[in-house]
Amino acid sequence: MIRSITTLERLGRKDARLIVEQTKGMVEAKSVDDYLAEKTIVHIFTEPALAEYLCCAATVRQMSGQAIFFPPKEAAQAKLETFPVKLLSSVSSYMDCLMVNGVETSSWEPEELVFPLINCGGPDAHPSRALADVACMMLHAGGELDAVKICWLGGITGELCSLAVAAGFFGLHLHVYAVPGLPLEQFKDLAARHPEADVVLDATKEEALDGASYCFIGSREGLDFESLPRWTVSPSFLRGLKPNGQLLLGASPSKCLLLDMRYRRAGEGHSLLLKQAENRLKVYKRFFHYIFD
């Protein structure tokens, strides 16, 4: 059986929890081994995502694999999404695993894949970030997250979609205050498919923040030049978050809401940004063990 990781829905609760527990048990994120020796991992990124690519490349390098990177090109996403999945067998001899970014992999049927595929983030799902951030919050909280409220501010991203699924797997109480005017139908449909998850779309930012222990800074998509300053993440913007509430990024640094100077020093204060990066590296390493073991 060929294992792939495209969405948390397909991964399932049992395996998602297994990967999180294994991630929590890893002591050193930058450990070096030869697990991917003689394996070729191909990276196809359809849009610029420097931080994500660096994480993926570091994972392969630290596991002694060979990485081939295809940089973003015009119309690459449309071409890849329309490529008949059944024809991927024609290139299966060239690689041992494909890592893609910027593609809606939920439209691909797993049984049609002839080699392992890892979704490194797309508009519909970002399983690696969601699981890494769950592990990050669990380590910070010192246990399960059953009674923990988290909030999401800003535009919708693939990570939010995966967090909505993770809410059901890990008992999260997820409250979302989205940028007004954004289409939310796809996200609402996803949440409706998981009634066991406590996902709430709040009408105001204050409702989303009230009593939250963790706050995800989402995308600034949908904000124009005039409204962007009103969404700058500052102490006053986050009023209602618990006094010891922690910040996490839910979008790449180049696409997230603007951060006040007091929050730009990622290793200081109420911020788990550096821990996020560390756990994402660990999760990708666990992903490779999951698909090849």
Secondary structure, 3 states (H helix, E strand, C coil): CCCCECCHHHHCHHHHHHHHHHHHHCCCCCCCCCCCCCCEEEEEECCCCHHHHHHHHHHHHHCCCEEEEECCCCCHHHHHHHCCHHHHHHHHHHCCEEEEECCCHHHCCHHHCCCCEEECCCCCCCHHHHHHHHHHHHHHHCCCCCCCEEEEEEECCHHHHHHHHHHHHHCCEEEEEECCCCCCHHHHHHHHCCCCCEEEECCCHHHHHCCCCEEEECECCCCCCCCHHHHCECCCCCCCCCCCCEEEECCCCCCECCECHHHCCCCCCCECHHHHHHHHHHHHHHHHHHHHC
